[in-house]
């Protein structure tokens, strides 16, 4: 389990062309859909918390690792998700600029990018399936989309708003 | 337009206003560098903006350990690499400051505050999920996450999806993931291979460092 956490997060990090955001669907697909380490709600909470805390969004690996296998899991997932990116970045600072300008590597990134967008759609769909227990919850997503797209409101505040609305819905027992 | 030939601070030495490498690297110990990046890690919320502001103020202007060119380079090259970009900017600059061991120390120092926070939140979250009012709140967060993910997809897509082929790759990835249950890593690799075959630029890119 611990080793599995480590190496799967290594794979996720190596396929994250376009930064941490581009890795979100991979994290969800692998941690929720493929291995069942955590639930879809855990994934969403991890994402929300990664916006609250400073640092990269992929710090959500720590949360997922902890939920899946305690402190050792948190450590394995954190190391896994940041080890190779660190090696690549420090290596780039040392001597690998040539390699990174390689046309094949760039081609890989250009093809992997759109695939990640498609997977983001899958992730959104499966989380929607999990959380839209009634239409008011779907309405939350519909309101959030334009807010996240065209305002500068911090994602954390948006998610906090979602929590408050959810709580109100809970009190009105709309489930 | 000078192309980098050697790994280390050539460009910095070439600048008349910068002290020589040896003189520069003595002014901050590894411990103070680690402490500085620990503080950066504890305070840099959001994107690369706050991180770069602190690095520029402290390491470029105050201690003159880095140049603005170093920062531009870190942004340019880490964007091409897979992985968390913010972290990689720190790792890249860490190498420029103090080689491999320094980069390891600085990267770890940067990540520790948020990792600790996440562990505490994960432990606390496990304790409160049994409280009845928490479940609908989490459900509300989850619903909001759907909106945020769609917005992210749109923003990333504007950059990545540029023509018929990339639209097809995106749609095929969606179908394979949603309806065929194909392994997500495989889907990304398949997209990458199609990219190598059909989307590679004609020559190795030479202008990367100028693109910012």
Contacts between the chains, C-beta under 8 A, distances in Angstrom:
chain1	res1	chain2	res2	distance
A	11	B	185	5.4
A	12	B	185	7.6
A	13	B	82	6.6
A	13	B	83	4.8
A	13	B	84	7.3
A	14	B	82	5.2
A	14	B	83	7.3
A	15	B	82	6.1
A	15	B	185	5.9
A	15	B	188	4.5
A	15	B	189	7.1
A	15	B	192	8.0
A	16	B	82	4.8
A	16	B	83	5.3
A	16	B	84	7.1
A	17	B	82	5.0
A	17	B	188	7.9
A	17	B	192	7.6
A	18	B	156	6.1
A	18	B	159	7.5
A	18	B	160	7.0
A	19	B	79	7.5
A	19	B	83	7.6
A	19	B	84	6.4
A	19	B	85	3.9
A	19	B	86	7.8
A	20	B	83	7.9
A	20	B	84	4.3
A	20	B	85	6.7
A	20	B	86	7.2
A	21	B	152	5.4
A	21	B	155	8.0
A	21	B	156	6.4
A	22	B	156	6.2
A	23	B	83	8.0
A	23	B	84	7.7
A	24	B	149	6.8
A	24	B	152	6.9
A	25	B	149	8.0
A	25	B	177	8.0
A	25	B	184	6.8
A	26	B	184	5.3
A	26	B	185	6.8
A	26	B	188	6.8
A	29	B	177	6.8
A	29	B	184	3.4
A	30	B	184	6.0
A	30	B	185	7.2
A	33	B	184	7.7
A	34	B	183	6.8
A	34	B	184	7.0
A	40	B	142	6.9
A	41	B	138	5.4
A	41	B	139	7.3
A	41	B	142	5.5
A	44	B	138	7.3
A	44	B	141	5.6
A	44	B	142	3.9
A	44	B	145	4.3
A	45	B	125	6.2
A	45	B	138	6.0
A	45	B	141	6.4
A	45	B	142	7.8
A	46	B	118	8.0
A	46	B	122	7.9
A	47	B	145	5.7
A	47	B	148	7.8
A	48	B	141	5.1
A	48	B	145	7.0
A	49	B	118	6.3
A	49	B	121	4.8
A	49	B	122	7.8
A	49	B	125	7.7
A	50	B	118	7.3
A	52	B	117	7.9
A	52	B	121	7.5
A	53	B	114	4.5
A	53	B	117	4.4
A	53	B	118	6.0
A	53	B	121	7.4
A	54	B	41	6.4
A	54	B	42	6.0
A	54	B	43	6.0
A	54	B	44	5.2
A	54	B	45	4.8
A	54	B	113	6.6
A	54	B	114	5.3
A	54	B	117	7.8
A	55	B	41	5.7
A	55	B	44	6.8
A	55	B	86	7.0
A	55	B	87	7.7
A	55	B	110	7.2
A	55	B	111	6.3
A	55	B	113	7.1
A	55	B	114	3.3
A	55	B	115	7.9
A	56	B	84	4.1
A	56	B	85	7.8
A	56	B	86	4.6
A	56	B	87	5.0
A	56	B	111	7.8
A	56	B	114	7.6
A	57	B	84	7.4
A	58	B	84	4.6
A	58	B	87	7.6
A	59	B	111	7.3
A	59	B	114	4.7
A	59	B	115	6.3
A	59	B	118	5.5
A	60	B	118	7.3
A	62	B	114	7.8
A	62	B	115	4.9
A	62	B	118	3.9
A	62	B	119	6.1
A	62	B	122	7.3
A	63	B	118	4.8
A	63	B	119	7.9
A	63	B	121	6.7
A	63	B	122	4.6
A	66	B	118	7.3
A	66	B	119	5.6
A	66	B	122	3.9
A	66	B	123	7.0
A	67	B	122	5.8
A	67	B	126	7.2
A	71	B	119	7.0
A	74	B	115	7.5
A	74	B	118	7.4
A	74	B	119	5.4
A	74	B	122	7.1
A	78	B	111	7.3
A	78	B	115	5.4
A	81	B	84	7.4
A	82	B	83	7.6
A	82	B	84	6.7
A	82	B	87	5.8
A	82	B	107	7.3
A	82	B	111	6.3
A	84	B	82	7.9
A	84	B	83	6.5
A	85	B	81	6.9
A	85	B	82	7.0
A	85	B	83	2.7
A	85	B	84	5.6
A	85	B	87	5.9
A	85	B	88	5.3
A	85	B	91	7.2
A	86	B	87	7.0
A	86	B	88	7.4
A	86	B	91	4.6
A	86	B	103	7.1
A	86	B	104	7.3
A	86	B	107	5.1
A	88	B	81	4.8
A	88	B	82	7.3
A	88	B	83	6.5
A	88	B	88	7.1
A	89	B	74	8.0
A	89	B	77	7.7
A	89	B	78	5.5
A	89	B	81	6.3
A	89	B	83	7.5
A	89	B	87	7.6
A	89	B	88	3.7
A	89	B	89	7.5
A	89	B	91	3.8
A	89	B	92	4.6
A	89	B	95	7.5
A	89	B	103	7.9
A	90	B	91	5.0
A	90	B	92	6.8
A	90	B	94	6.8
A	90	B	95	4.2
A	90	B	100	6.1
A	90	B	103	4.2
A	90	B	104	7.8
A	90	B	107	7.9
A	92	B	77	4.7
A	92	B	78	7.2
A	92	B	81	6.6
A	92	B	92	6.2
A	93	B	7	7.3
A	93	B	73	8.0
A	93	B	74	7.5
A	93	B	77	7.8
A	93	B	91	7.6
A	93	B	92	4.5
A	93	B	93	7.7
A	93	B	95	3.6
A	93	B	96	5.5
A	93	B	103	7.4
A	94	B	7	4.8
A	94	B	95	6.1
A	94	B	100	7.7
A	95	B	7	4.7
A	97	B	4	5.7
A	97	B	77	6.3
A	97	B	208	7.5
A	98	B	204	7.7
A	100	B	77	5.7
A	100	B	80	4.9
A	100	B	81	6.6
A	100	B	208	7.3
A	101	B	80	7.7
A	101	B	204	5.0
A	101	B	205	4.5
A	101	B	206	6.6
A	101	B	208	5.4
A	102	B	204	5.6
A	103	B	200	4.6
A	103	B	201	4.9
A	103	B	202	7.3
A	103	B	203	6.3
A	103	B	204	5.0
A	103	B	205	7.0
A	104	B	196	5.2
A	104	B	200	5.7
A	105	B	80	7.3
A	106	B	80	7.1
A	106	B	200	6.4
A	106	B	201	5.7
A	106	B	205	6.2
A	107	B	192	7.9
A	107	B	195	4.5
A	107	B	196	4.2
A	107	B	197	7.5
A	107	B	198	7.7
A	107	B	199	5.0
A	107	B	200	3.1
A	107	B	201	7.2
A	108	B	192	3.9
A	108	B	193	7.5
A	108	B	195	5.2
A	108	B	196	5.3
A	109	B	80	6.9
A	109	B	82	7.9
A	109	B	192	7.3
A	109	B	195	6.8
A	110	B	160	7.5
A	110	B	166	7.5
A	110	B	195	4.5
A	110	B	199	4.1
A	110	B	200	7.6
A	111	B	166	7.8
A	111	B	169	6.1
A	111	B	191	4.5
A	111	B	192	5.0
A	111	B	193	6.9
A	111	B	194	4.5
A	111	B	195	1.9
A	111	B	196	6.8
A	111	B	198	7.4
A	111	B	199	5.5
A	112	B	188	5.0
A	112	B	189	7.6
A	112	B	191	4.8
A	112	B	192	4.0
A	112	B	195	6.2
A	113	B	156	7.2
A	113	B	159	7.4
A	113	B	160	3.3
A	113	B	161	7.7
A	113	B	166	7.4
A	113	B	191	7.6
A	113	B	195	7.9
A	114	B	157	7.6
A	114	B	160	5.2
A	114	B	161	5.2
A	114	B	166	4.2
A	114	B	167	7.3
A	114	B	169	4.1
A	114	B	170	4.0
A	114	B	173	7.0
A	114	B	191	6.2
A	115	B	169	5.5
A	115	B	170	6.9
A	115	B	172	7.9
A	115	B	173	4.0
A	115	B	187	5.4
A	115	B	188	5.0
A	115	B	190	6.9
A	115	B	191	2.8
A	115	B	192	7.4
A	116	B	156	7.0
A	116	B	160	7.5
A	116	B	173	7.5
A	116	B	188	6.2
A	116	B	191	7.6
A	117	B	153	5.4
A	117	B	156	5.8
A	117	B	157	4.6
A	117	B	160	6.1
A	117	B	161	6.2
A	117	B	170	4.7
A	117	B	173	7.4
A	118	B	169	7.2
A	118	B	170	4.3
A	118	B	171	6.4
A	118	B	172	6.8
A	118	B	173	2.8
A	118	B	174	3.7
A	118	B	175	7.7
A	118	B	176	7.8
A	118	B	177	6.6
A	118	B	187	7.4
A	119	B	173	5.6
A	119	B	174	7.3
A	119	B	177	5.2
A	119	B	184	5.7
A	119	B	187	6.2
A	119	B	188	7.2
A	120	B	149	5.9
A	120	B	150	7.9
A	120	B	152	6.4
A	120	B	153	4.1
A	120	B	156	7.2
A	121	B	153	6.2
A	121	B	170	7.9
A	121	B	174	4.6
A	121	B	177	7.9
A	121	B	178	7.3
A	122	B	173	7.9
A	122	B	174	5.9
A	122	B	177	3.8
A	122	B	178	4.6
A	123	B	149	6.0
A	124	B	146	5.2
A	124	B	149	4.4
A	124	B	150	5.4
A	124	B	153	7.0
A	125	B	178	5.9
A	126	B	178	8.0
A	127	B	142	6.1
A	127	B	145	6.0
A	127	B	146	5.3
A	127	B	149	7.0
A	128	B	143	7.8
A	128	B	146	4.8
A	130	B	142	6.5
A	131	B	139	5.5
A	131	B	142	3.7
A	131	B	143	4.7
A	131	B	145	7.8
A	131	B	146	6.8
A	132	B	143	6.6
A	132	B	146	7.9
A	133	B	139	6.6
A	137	B	139	6.3
A	137	B	140	7.0
A	137	B	143	4.3
A	138	B	143	7.0
A	140	B	140	6.1
A	140	B	143	4.0
A	140	B	144	5.5
A	140	B	147	7.1
A	141	B	143	5.1
A	141	B	144	6.8
A	141	B	146	4.1
A	141	B	147	4.3
A	141	B	150	7.6
A	142	B	147	7.2
A	143	B	147	7.2
A	144	B	143	7.7
A	144	B	144	4.7
A	144	B	146	7.5
A	144	B	147	2.8
A	144	B	148	6.2
A	144	B	151	7.7
A	145	B	147	4.2
A	145	B	150	5.3
A	145	B	151	5.8
A	147	B	147	7.3
A	148	B	147	5.7
A	148	B	148	4.9
A	148	B	150	7.9
A	148	B	151	3.6
A	148	B	152	7.8
A	149	B	151	4.6
A	149	B	154	6.2
A	149	B	155	7.6
A	154	B	46	7.2
A	155	B	148	5.8
A	158	B	144	5.7
A	158	B	147	7.6
A	158	B	148	6.6
A	159	B	141	5.1
A	159	B	144	5.2
A	159	B	145	7.0
A	159	B	148	7.4
A	161	B	144	6.9
A	162	B	140	4.2
A	162	B	141	4.8
A	162	B	142	7.8
A	162	B	143	5.9
A	162	B	144	2.9
A	162	B	145	7.6
A	163	B	137	4.3
A	163	B	138	7.3
A	163	B	140	5.0
A	163	B	141	5.0
A	163	B	144	7.9
A	164	B	137	7.5
A	164	B	140	7.1
A	165	B	140	5.0
A	166	B	136	4.6
A	166	B	137	4.7
A	166	B	138	7.0
A	166	B	139	4.9
A	166	B	140	2.0
A	166	B	141	6.7
A	166	B	143	7.1
A	167	B	133	6.0
A	167	B	136	5.6
A	167	B	137	4.5
A	167	B	140	6.7
A	169	B	136	5.7
A	169	B	139	7.9
A	169	B	140	6.9
A	170	B	133	6.1
A	170	B	135	7.0
A	170	B	136	2.7
A	170	B	137	7.0
A	170	B	139	7.7
A	171	B	133	7.6
A	171	B	136	7.8
A	175	B	136	7.3
